Amino acid sequence: MKEKIKLLKALGDETRLKIVQYLLNGEQCACKIVPHIGKAQPTVSQHLRILEEAGVLQVRRQGVNLLYKIKSKEAVRILKILDIRKMDKSGTIAGTRRGP
């Protein structure tokens, strides 16, 4: 139960939700995530750490870069339930379904 609460808390922040949404497109370097989120690099790094600690993301080092990808199938299911889709190539966030 504690792990599920940790997952929901991690996804309960708009910035972290946007990060996970962006990563629905696949593994990305932190340097690519920052411009799409519209927050300062230290802020995005802090959110990435929280998502990693919650088990939502997996990180690996490639040279000097940190690459992040979604690890949690539960997080992907939650985004589907919320009708949150991938960002398009320009970084525009796909809207959630409106109305009934």
C-alpha positions in Angstrom: 0.0 0.0 0.0 2.8 2.4 0.8 4.3 2.0 -2.7 1.0 2.8 -4.3 0.7 6.0 -2.2 4.2 7.0 -3.1 3.4 6.5 -6.8 0.2 8.6 -6.6 2.0 11.3 -4.7 4.8 11.4 -7.3 2.2 11.7 -10.1 0.1 14.3 -8.1 2.4 17.2 -9.1 1.8 19.0 -12.5 5.5 19.2 -13.4 6.1 15.5 -12.6 3.0 14.6 -14.6 4.3 16.6 -17.6 7.7 14.8 -17.3 6.1 11.4 -17.4 3.9 12.5 -20.2 6.9 13.6 -22.2 8.6 10.3 -21.5 5.7 8.4 -23.0 7.6 9.0 -26.3 10.5 6.9 -25.0 13.8 7.3 -23.2 15.1 10.9 -23.2 18.2 12.8 -21.9 17.5 15.2 -19.0 18.9 17.9 -21.3 15.9 17.3 -23.7 13.3 17.1 -20.9 14.1 20.5 -19.4 13.1 22.7 -22.4 9.8 20.9 -22.8 8.8 21.3 -19.2 9.5 25.0 -19.1 11.1 25.0 -15.6 14.7 25.6 -14.6 17.1 22.7 -14.8 17.6 22.3 -11.0 13.8 22.2 -10.6 13.4 19.5 -13.3 16.3 17.5 -11.8 14.6 17.5 -8.4 11.3 16.3 -9.9 13.2 13.6 -11.9 14.8 12.4 -8.6 11.4 12.2 -6.9 10.0 10.2 -9.8 13.0 7.9 -9.8 12.7 7.3 -6.0 9.0 6.6 -6.4 9.8 3.8 -8.9 8.2 5.7 -11.8 11.3 6.3 -13.8 14.5 4.4 -14.4 17.8 6.3 -15.1 21.0 5.3 -16.8 24.2 7.2 -17.5 25.5 7.4 -21.0 28.8 9.4 -20.9 27.9 12.7 -19.2 24.2 12.4 -19.9 21.5 10.9 -17.7 18.8 9.1 -19.7 15.4 8.6 -18.2 12.6 6.3 -19.2 9.3 5.1 -17.6 9.8 2.1 -15.5 6.3 1.8 -13.8 3.5 0.1 -15.8 1.1 1.4 -13.1 2.1 5.0 -13.9 1.4 4.4 -17.6 -2.0 2.9 -16.7 -2.8 5.9 -14.5 -2.0 8.3 -17.4 -4.3 6.2 -19.7 -7.1 6.4 -17.2 -6.7 10.1 -17.0 -6.6 10.2 -20.8 -3.2 11.9 -20.8 -1.4 11.3 -24.1 2.1 11.7 -25.5 3.5 15.2 -26.2 3.9 15.9 -29.9 7.3 16.5 -31.4 7.1 20.3 -30.7 6.6 19.6 -27.0 3.0 20.6 -27.0 1.1 18.8 -24.3 -1.8 16.8 -25.6 -4.9 17.9 -23.8 -7.0 15.7 -21.7 -10.5 14.7 -22.8 -13.0 17.4 -22.1 -16.7 16.8 -21.4 -18.5 13.5 -20.9 
